[in-house]
Amino acid sequence: MAEIELSALVRQCLSRRIGTQEELKQEVHDWQQQRNEEAITAHWRFTTADARIKLKRLYPFLEKKNPLPSKKSVAKND
C-alpha cells in the first residue's frame, strides 16, 4: 500500500523540480491533506481468486496428502 501511495505522490506532486526542502515539505503536506480529504481508495482489479491462480507456483496450496491416523482409528486396529 505504501508503494502505491509513493507512486501517486511522485506522479501527482513531485513530477517537477522543487527548489527548497521547505517548499517540498509544504507541497507534500498539501498533497497529503487533499488526498485524505478526498478519501482516495485503491481500485483493486486483481481478486484473491485470480491471485491464487496466477501465483500458484509462488504460494503453493498446502494440503495433507497422507494425514496421520486419528487416535480412534489406531485404537480400533489394536
trRosetta pair geometry for C-beta under 8 A, 3 or more apart (Angstrom, degrees):
i j d omega theta_ij theta_ji phi_ij phi_ji
1 4 5.7 -52 -156 30 37 113
1 5 6.6 32 151 -14 67 105
1 42 7.4 -118 -125 -29 85 145
2 5 5.7 -57 -151 39 35 110
2 6 6.2 35 153 -19 69 106
3 6 5.7 -52 -144 38 32 111
3 7 6.3 36 155 -22 64 105
4 7 5.7 -54 -151 35 29 113
4 8 6.5 28 152 -16 63 105
4 42 6.2 6 155 -97 164 126
5 8 5.7 -53 -148 37 33 111
5 9 6.3 39 152 -23 66 105
6 9 5.4 -50 -146 34 33 116
6 10 6.4 34 155 -19 65 103
7 10 5.9 -54 -150 35 30 110
7 11 6.4 21 156 -12 65 109
8 11 5.9 -60 -144 43 31 106
8 12 5.6 2 168 3 69 120
8 35 7.6 110 124 -115 135 141
8 40 7.9 153 -178 134 166 155
9 12 6.5 -68 -128 49 19 92
9 13 5.3 -40 -168 38 60 119
9 14 6.1 33 142 1 78 113
9 28 6.9 27 -157 -129 122 89
9 31 6.4 113 -129 123 79 146
10 13 7.4 -51 -85 54 9 76
10 14 4.9 -54 -128 62 47 112
10 15 6.8 92 157 -67 58 72
11 15 6.1 28 -157 -60 29 120
12 15 7.3 111 12 -13 4 113
12 31 6.5 139 107 -146 110 126
13 27 5.6 144 -178 153 108 104
13 28 6.4 112 142 -96 151 54
13 31 4.2 -32 -85 -79 142 158
14 18 7.1 -63 -131 -17 73 126
14 24 7.9 41 -109 -141 102 93
14 27 7.5 123 -78 121 70 134
14 28 7.8 18 -60 -80 106 90
18 23 5.3 -169 180 106 100 111
18 24 4.7 117 119 -79 145 82
18 27 6.2 -107 -118 6 143 153
19 23 5.5 50 57 31 83 154
20 23 4.5 99 57 6 83 102
20 24 6.9 -139 99 -5 47 86
21 24 5.4 -51 -150 35 35 117
21 25 6.4 39 151 -21 66 102
22 25 5.7 -49 -148 34 33 112
22 26 6.4 31 153 -17 64 106
23 26 5.8 -56 -149 38 31 111
23 27 6.3 34 153 -21 65 107
24 27 5.8 -55 -146 36 29 111
24 28 6.3 24 159 -14 65 108
25 28 6.0 -59 -147 40 27 107
25 29 6.1 29 155 -21 64 110
26 29 5.6 -54 -144 37 30 113
26 30 6.2 28 158 -18 65 107
27 30 6.0 -57 -148 37 27 108
27 31 6.3 25 155 -17 63 109
28 31 5.7 -55 -145 39 30 112
28 32 6.1 31 156 -20 65 108
29 32 5.8 -57 -146 37 27 110
29 33 6.3 27 156 -20 64 107
30 33 5.8 -54 -146 35 29 111
30 34 6.4 27 156 -16 64 107
31 34 5.9 -58 -150 38 29 109
31 35 6.2 28 154 -19 65 110
32 35 5.7 -56 -145 38 30 112
32 36 6.3 28 157 -18 65 107
33 36 5.9 -56 -148 38 28 109
33 37 6.3 28 155 -19 64 108
34 37 5.8 -56 -147 36 30 111
34 38 6.3 21 158 -11 65 110
35 38 6.1 -62 -148 42 27 105
35 40 5.1 -53 -165 11 81 129
36 39 7.2 25 179 -74 37 47
44 47 7.4 116 129 -81 109 45
46 50 5.3 -126 -163 86 66 132
46 51 6.0 82 155 -60 105 91
46 54 7.9 -60 -154 26 115 148
47 50 4.6 101 53 5 76 101
47 51 7.0 -135 98 -5 43 87
48 51 5.5 -53 -148 35 34 115
48 52 6.5 37 153 -22 65 102
49 52 5.8 -51 -152 31 32 112
49 53 6.8 27 151 -15 62 104
50 53 5.8 -60 -155 37 34 108
50 54 5.9 18 157 -8 72 114
51 54 6.0 -60 -134 47 29 102
51 55 5.3 -10 179 17 69 120
52 55 6.9 -60 -113 55 16 86
52 56 6.5 53 164 -79 53 79
52 59 7.6 -88 -123 85 58 117
52 61 7.8 50 -163 -70 106 102
53 56 6.2 -22 -162 -40 23 110
55 58 4.6 -55 -174 46 86 114
55 59 5.3 32 129 20 106 103
56 59 7.0 -84 -134 64 21 68
56 60 6.8 54 171 -103 64 52
56 61 7.4 -26 -147 -21 87 90
57 60 7.1 8 -142 -68 25 84
64 67 4.4 56 143 -76 134 85
69 73 4.6 -113 -174 81 105 123
69 74 5.4 124 115 -54 123 88
70 73 5.0 92 56 8 80 99
70 74 7.2 -145 95 -4 42 89
71 74 5.7 -58 -150 38 34 112
71 75 6.2 36 153 -23 68 107
72 75 5.8 -55 -148 35 30 112
72 76 6.6 32 154 -22 63 105
73 76 5.8 -49 -149 31 35 114
73 77 6.8 32 154 -18 63 105
74 77 6.0 -60 -155 35 32 108
74 78 7.0 40 149 -33 64 101
75 78 5.9 -48 -156 16 36 116
